[in-house]
Amino acid sequence: MTRPGGAPAMPLEKATIFLPSLRRLLRLLFGYRLHMTVTLASVVGSVILLAIAPRLLGHATDLIFDGVIGSTLPAGISKAEAVDGLRERGQDTFADMVASMDLTPGVGVDFGAVGEVLILTLVVYLASAALGWLGAYLLNIVVVGTIESLRAEVEEKIHRLPLSYYDAAARGDLLSRVTNDLDNLSQSLQQTISQFVNSVLTVIALLVMMLWISPLLALIAVVTVPLAFGATTLIARRSKPHFMAQWSSTGALNAQVEEAFTGHELVTAFGRQAEVEAAFDARNEKLYESSWRAQFISGIVMPVIMFLGNLNYVAVAVVGGLKVASGSLSLGEVQAFIQYSRQFTQPLTQIGSMINLMQSGVASAERIFTILDAGEESADPARPRTPDSDRGHIEFDDVSFRYREDKPLIEDLSLVARPGHMVAIVGPTGAGKTTLVNLIMRFYDVDSGTIRVDGVPSRAMTRDDLRERTGMVLQDSWLFGGTIFDNIAYGDPTASRDEVIEAARLSHVDHFVRILPDGYDTVLDEEGGGVSAGERQLITIARAFLARPTILILDEATSSVDTRTELLIQKAMAALRTDRTSFVIAHRLSTVRDADVIVVMEDGRIVEQGDHDELLAARGAYFRLYNSQFVGPAEVDADVT
């Protein structure tokens, strides 16, 4: 792909820094401070209550177990006497366990106390669930709002980007960034951030509870943490490049598909379906490989953490059993600890399972941030100037411009276009014709020199002010999904229906619209389906007519219409050009015979200018161009000789 004028396109830069992008995402989320504060408070409360519940269940187990053991001991004696009796019979281990228990010999299970504990546990679980729901609800608001703001920011950024950015970008990849990547980021945040925060807080809360019950068992449980963290870090580091490759390949594939669909007729006409399919298969295979590797490598995290958790469970169960037998811990405490141990590995497992989603989401965020960080158009002047008149007097004063520093394009160009004049710009491909009108519109800024509009430098005006004075019709007609009326009215949304129809009549749209079943209410798709290429071009010309511009630019605007329609449009343009300046870029020199000034460009320079008869009489560059179209090559060679 090349820029206008032949400048080569530069590939879009891909961001690859994970942590800065993650921190940037978190800053966006914390833009909703109140919501995030309440969310974190809710999640903390939910986690604390969830951590207390197993301890309460352990107390219920102790009440039951103590009652069962108490019922087996002789009634009417104290616990100390029962312990002494057990030791006298040589049951020291059992005596140690009884000594650590809260029981009364001969008294069974206190089901009333057990019921109270179970009811309290149920309340704790319900409160934890309610707080967890509240946190998830608020966090969903934060995520959806953040993505909405980010999408709006991307949309606003797109309108501030210079034309050079779009010249350098593959359109399919750019569309993938603002659609697929944003959607993927939204899904990743919704599926991971709530679970991630909950999992981290759960690990902390459970660790505190385990240390409270038994530091030794807690140490055994914590041993798996650095192992799990190390495995997760190693796997994440290996999967990250594949996630970046996955989304880069997605953008490239979208670009290829968009290009193939847009040029489907051309592909078919040249019989290149096989090459297109081969290119698609190659990119699709590359996407498959990167996606498969990313998912496979990141998917290893969860089974590795589950394996380490199972080893932890076995170790805790064995050591806990010995602790109960020795009387160091109660059965309820061991039960609670085992439950904590299982819960402790669960959030680690969840974190591991979220690694792939986080990697994928942050990879998409990096691609979006690349757009947001791209250089913008230079700012409009703080104190803009407005021309006193609105006549369309355009002056190029020693203008120079180049797309690349090492490749000059337009050098020291001077030109005056007077109000009401038609200025035709002709020359070979790559001479700088389209670049010249792009400079008028400030799609690009000149490197040196000045372009004046009615005496005011264009850089001293706001771009909106400059472009409101200008109507532009391009060779590639652009229509949006809507009615023919809406497409014409796009030139002036305040215009009445009669004004729209008058513009259509002047541009010779009215005659073919009248024969359509729905007339001006005929609905067109984005490709202008339902009307011919020439009719689409006429609609865009009618749009420019309706805008009543001071400066009219037509870039090969009549290339898609027949000769008769072209003559009719030229007559309409002659009426439209009264007290207005028009620039016409044309390769068909028959369309510019009546131009007031014909500018001949070669290699970014004006080599000739004058009217048609003057330039033919000069027998220079224009003479050669003209005769190459209307005279046979042999005759041209003879004349030149």
N, C-alpha and C positions, 0 to 999 in steps of 0.2 A: 504493500500500500504506500502511496505517495501523497504528499500534501499538494495543494494547488501550486502550480508552477514548477513541479518536479522535485520538491524537497522530500527526502525520504522520511518515512514515519519512524518514530522511536517507540520501542516496545514499552508497554505499561510496566512500571516498577512494582515489584511484589514485596510487601513487608513480610519479615520473617521473625520478628522479635515477639516472643510470647508474653513475658511478664509485663513489659510496658503496656501492651495492648490490654492485658487483663486488668491492670491498675486503671487504665483509662475507662474501661467498661464499668468498673466499680464506682468511679467518680460520677459517671452518668447516672448510675442507679441511686447514688446518694444525693442526687439532685432533689429527690423526693424525701427530704429529711424527716418530716413528721411520720410519714408512712413507714419509712425504714426503722425509725426509732420504736414505734409501736410494734412493728413486725419482730424486731430483735427481742423486745421485751416479752412478747407473746411466745416466741420460740424458746427463750430462756426459761420462762415459767413452765412451759409444756415439758421441756427436758428435765427440769428439776423434779416436777411431780412424777414424771415417768421413772426417774431414778429412785424416788422414795418408795414407789409401789412394791418392788421386789422385797425391800426390807420389811414392809408391812406383811407381805405374804410369808416371809420367813418367820416373823413373830407368830403368825397364826399356826404355822407348822410346829414351832416350839411349844405353843399351848397344847396342841394335839398330842405331840410326842411326849411332853412332860406329863400330861394326864394319863397316857397309856402306860408309861413307865411307873408313875405314882400308884396306879391301880394295882400293879404287881407286887408292891411292897406292903409289908404288914401295917395295918391301921393302928392308930393309937400311939405311934412312936414318932420322934422327930426325925428330920432328914439326917442330922448328924449321927443319930443312933443307927439309922438304916445303913449309912455309909460304913460305920464301924463294924456292923454285923457282916457286911459284904467283905470287908478286909479280913475279918477273922476267918471267913470261909475261903480265903485265897482268891477272891474275885476283885483283884486290885484295879484292873482296867475298867470293869463295870462300876466299881466304887468311885473312880476318878470322874467318870462320865456323870454319875448321879450327883456327885458333889458340885458339878458345874451347872446343874439344871435347877430351874425354879419350880419345885414340886412339893407336894405334901403327901407323905406315905399314906396309902389307902384311899386317896382322893382321885377320882377319874377326870375325864376331860371336862373343862368348863366351857360348854358350848355357847353360853351367853357371851362370854368374852371373845370366843372365836367369831361369833356372828358380828359383834361390834367391829372387830378388826376387818372382817371381810367387807362389811358395808363401807367402812372408811376407805378401804382399798378401791372399791367400786367408784366412790366419789372422786378419789384421786385420779383414777383412769379417765373418768368422764371429764373432769376439769382439764386434764392434760390434752384430751382429744379436742375440747372446745378451743383451748388456747392455740393448739396446733392448727386447727381449721382457720381461726382468725388470722394467724400469721401467714398461712398459705394464701388466704383471700387477699390480704393487703399486699403481699409480695407479688401476686399476680397482677394487681393494679399497677404496681411499680414497674414490672417488666413490660407489660403492654404499653404503659405510658412512655417508658423509655424508648421502646422500639418505634412508637408513633413519632416521638420527638426526633429520633435519629433518622427515620424515614423522611420527615419534613426537612431536616437539616441537609440530607443528601439532595433532596429535590431543590432546595434553595441554592445549594452549592453548584449544582449542575448548571443553573442559570448564570452563575458568576464565573464559570470556567471560560477561558479563552477558546476561540475556535481552533487554535493550534492543538489543544488537548484532544479534541474530537478527531482532528486529522491524524493524530498519533495513536488513537485507541481503536482496537477492534470492536466494532459495534456490538457484536454478540457477547463478547466478554464484559463490556460495560453494562449491558442489560442484565447479564448474569449477576453482576455485583449488586445492582440496585434492586434485584428481585430475589433470585435464589439465595444469595448470601444473607440478605436481610431476613428472609424467612427462616433460613437455617439458624441464624443467630437467635431469633425469637424463640424457636423451638428449643434450642440448647439451653437458653437462660431459664425458660419455664420448667424444663425437666431437671435441671441440675442445681440451680442456685439455692432454692428452698431446701432441697434434700442435702446439699453440701453443708449449709449453715447448720441445719439440724444435726447432721452426722458429726460435725466437729464439736458442737456443744455437748452432744451425747457422750462422745469419747471423754471429754473433760469431766462431766458429771459422774459418769460411771467410774472413772479412775479415782475420783475423790471417795466415792462410796466403797470401793474395793480396798483402798488404803485404810479406811475407817474400820472395816471388818477384819482384815488381816494383811499387814504389809508384806508378809512372805508370799502369800498367794497372789497379791497384787504384783509383786516383782515377777512371779512366774508368768502372769498374764501379759505384763508389759514387755517381756522379752520379745514377743512376736511383733511389737509395733515397729522397731527399727528395721526388722527383717521385711515387714510388709511395706514400709515406707521406701526402703532401698529398692525392693522389687518394682514398686509402682514408679519410682523416679526413673529407673533404668528403662522400663518398658515405655514410659511416656516419652523419654528422650528419643527412643528408636521409632516411635510411631508418629511423632510430630512432623518430620519431613514428608511422610506419606500423606498426612492430612492436607498439608499445604499443596502437595502435588495433586491430590484428589480435587481440590476446588479450583486449582489452576487449570487442570485438565477439563473440568466441567465448563469453565469459561471458554476454553479453546474449542471444545466440542459445540457449544452453543453458537459460537462465532461461525464455525464451519457450516452448521445446519442453517443458520440464518442466511448466510451467503448463498448456500445451495438453493434454498427455497426462493429467495429473492430473484436469483438468476436462473430459475428452473427452465424457462423457455429457451434461454441461451444454451444451457447445458444440453437440453434435448436436441436443439437445432444442430449442435456440433457433435452430437453422439458421444458426450463425455460422461454418461451415467456411470460407466464402469470405474472411471477415475475418481468420480465423486464418491461412489460407494467404497472404493478402496481407501480414500482419505478418511471417510467416516469410520470405517472399520479400524483403521490404524489408531485414530484418536479415541475411539470407543474402547479399544483394547488397552490403550494406555490408561484411560480412566478406570477400567476394570482392575488392572494390575495395582494401581495406586490405592483404589478403594479397598480391594481385597487385603492388601498388605496392612493398610491402616487399621481396618477392623480386626484382622486376625491378631496383629501384634498387641493392640490395645485390649482385645478380648482375653488375653492371657492373664490380665491382672486379677480378675475375679476368682478364677479357680486357684491361683497361687495363694491369695489371701484366705480363701476357704480352707485350703489344705493346712495353712499355718494355724487357722482358728481351731481346726479339729485337733491338732497336736496340743494346742493350749488347753482345750477342753479335757483331754485325757490326763494331762499333768495336774490340772486343778482338781479333778475328781479323785485321783489317787492321793494326793497330798491332803486334800480336804477330808477324805475318809479317815486318814491317820489322825488328823487333828480332832475329829469328833470322838474317835476311840480313846484318845488321850485326855479328853475333856477340855482341850484348849479352845475349841469352838463348839457351838451348839449345832444341831442338825439343821435348824432353820437358817443359821448364819451361812452354813456351807451351801444350802439350797439357794439362798439369796445370792451368794457369791457366784455359784455356777450360772445362775440366770444372768447376773451382771457380766460374767465372762462371755456368755453367748451373745449378749447384747453388745458387748464391747467389740467383738469381731464383726458384728453385723454392720455398724456404720463404716468400719474400715472397708468391708466388702462393697458397701454402697459407693463409697468414695472411689474405690477401684473401678466399679462398673461405670461411674460417671466420667472417668478419665477420657474415654473416646469422645463422648459428647462435648466435654469441655474443650478438648483439642480441636474438634471440628468447629465448634462455635467461635473460638478465639481465632482460628484460621480465617473464618469468614469475616470476623470483625477487623482483622488486619487488612483484608482486601477492601473493606468499606472505608477504613481510616485512610487508606491510600488515596481515595477520591477526596475525602475531606481535607487532606493535607496538601493536595495539589495546588500549585500556584494559580492565583486568580488574575482576572483582568485588572489592570491598573485602575485605581480609584478615580472617580470623577472629580474634577476640581472643586475645592471647598467653596469657591465663589464663581460659579459658572457664568459665562457670558451668553447672551442671546442676541442673534442678529437683529438689527433694527428693521430690516426688510425681509421679505420672504419670497425672493425672486428666483433663487437657484443659481446664483453666480458662483461657479466653482473654479478655484485657482490652485494648481499644483506649482509650488515654488521650490525648485531644486530638491525634489523628493528622492530619497534613497531607501531601499528596503531589501532585506534578504532573509530567507527562512533559516539559513545556516550561515554562521560567521565566515566559513571558508568558501562560500559559493554565492557571489553577487547575483542579484536578479534585476532589480531596478536601480539605476544609478543616475543621479542628477537630472531627474525628469521634471520638465516644466510644461504646463499646459493650462490654457484658459478655456472654460466652457461658459458661454454667455447665456443669459436667460432666454428661453424660447428656442434655443439651438438644439439640434440633434447631433450628438457627437458619436460617430461610429468608431469602434476600436477593432482593427483587424490585424492579422498577422498569423504566423505559423503557431502550431501547438507549442506551449511552453514559453511563449514570448513574454508573458506577464499580463495578458489581457484581463483575466478574471481577478488576478491579484490587484490590479489597478482599482477595480470597483470595490473590492474587499477593503481597500484602504479608505475609500470614501465612506463606507459604512462603519469604519473603525472595528471591523472584525479582527484586523491587525493594526498595530500602531507603526507609523513610519520610524525608521532608524534616524533619519535626519531630514531636514527640510520641513515645509509646512503645507498643509492643505487648508485652504480657507473656504468657508461657506458664507456667502454674502458678507465678506470682509472680516469674518471672525474665524480664527484658527479652530479647526475641528476639535483639537485637544482642549480648548478652553470651554467647550460646550459639554453638556452631559450627553451620554450616549443615547438616552431616551429622547432628548430634544432633537439630536441629529437624525435618529432613525424615524422619528415621527414625520419628518419632512421628506422621507424617502420611501418610494415604492419599489419593490424588487420582484422580478419574475425570472425564475431560473429555468434552465433547460429541463431539469427533472421536476416535473409537476408534483406538488405535494398537496394531497387532499386528506382530510381526516374523516373518520366515520361520522356521518350525519347527512343532512339533506343538501341538495345543491344550493338552496337558499342560504343555509347556514355557512357553507363553504365560501360563498361570495361575500356574505355579510361579515366574515372574519376580518375583512379589510377595514370595516368601520362598524363596530357593534351598535352604534347609536343611529345608524342609517334606517330610514323608513323602508317599507316594502317597495314603494314606488321608486325610491332611489336605487335600491338593489336591482330592480328590474331594468331601470334605465342604464345602469352600468353594464348589465348583461346584454342589453340591446346594442350599446356602443361597441362591445367586444364580440358581437355576433354569437353570443351564447343563446339569446332568446329564441332564435329560430329553431334550434334543435331541441331545446327544453320543452317548447310548446307541444311537440309531438309525443313526448313521453307520457305514459298513463297518469302519473302523479305530478307532472310538471315540475315546478320548483321544489315540491315536497318529495321528490324522488330521493330515496336514501342510498347513499354511496358507502362502500366500505373503505378501509384505509388505503386500499390499492386503487380506488376509483372504479371498482367494478360496475358495469352497466353502461359505461360511456367509453368511447374510443380514446386513444392516446392524444389525438389532436383536440378532441372535445375537453379532455382533462386540462390541457394547456390553456384553452380558451377560458375555462372557469378560473384558473389562476390569474389570467390577464384581467378578467372582470373584477377580481378581488383587488388588484392593484389600481384599476380605474376608480373603484369605489373609495379608495383611500385618499384620492385627490392629492397625490404627493407633489411637493415642489420639485423634487428630483426623482426621475424615473429611470430605473436600471433594468435593462432586458438582456439577460445573458443567454443567447441562442434561444430566445423565447418563442420564436416562430419555427423552430426546426422540426416540430412534430405536426405541423399543419400543411394542408395542401396549398398549391400556388394561388388559387383563387381566394381562399380564406386569408392567406398571407397578405394579399393586396388589400383586402377589406380591413384587416387589422392595421395595416400601415396608414390607411386613410383615417381610421379612428384615432390612431396615435397622433396623427398630425393635428387633429382638433384638440386632443388632450394636451399637447405640448405647448399650447399658447401660454406665454409667460412662465414656462417651466423648462427645466433643463432635462434632457434625456441622454443616457449613455446606452448604446446598443453594441453588444459584442456579437459579432457574426462571422461565420465562415463562408456562408453563401453571400457573395458580394452583391448579388442582385437586390438584396434587401436593404442596402445602404447607399444606393445611387443618389437618393434625394437628401442625404445627410448634409447638414450645413458644414460640418468639419469631419473629415475622415482621418483618423490617426493610425498610422502604420507602425506597429511595434515589432522589433526584433531583438531578442536577448535582453529584454527589459529596458530598451531605449526606444525613443521615438525617432524613427529614421525618416519619416515623411509625414506631412499633414497638409491638408487642403481639401477642396471639394473634388468630386468625381472627375470632372473634366480636366481640372488642373493637374491632378495626379496622373491621369492617363497621358496627358501631353508631356509630362516630365519623363515618362518611360523609365521609371525606377522600380522600387520594390512593389508598389501597388500595381503598376502596369504588369509586372510578372505574375503577381497573384491573380489578377483579374483574367489575364489571358490563359492562365493555367486551367481556369474553370470553363471558359467559353470558347477557347481555340485549341485545336489539336496540338500535341507536344511538338510535332515537327515544325508547325507554323510558328510556335513560340520560340523554338531554337533559332529559326531563320530570322525572326524579328529581332531577337536579342543580338544575334550576330551582326 
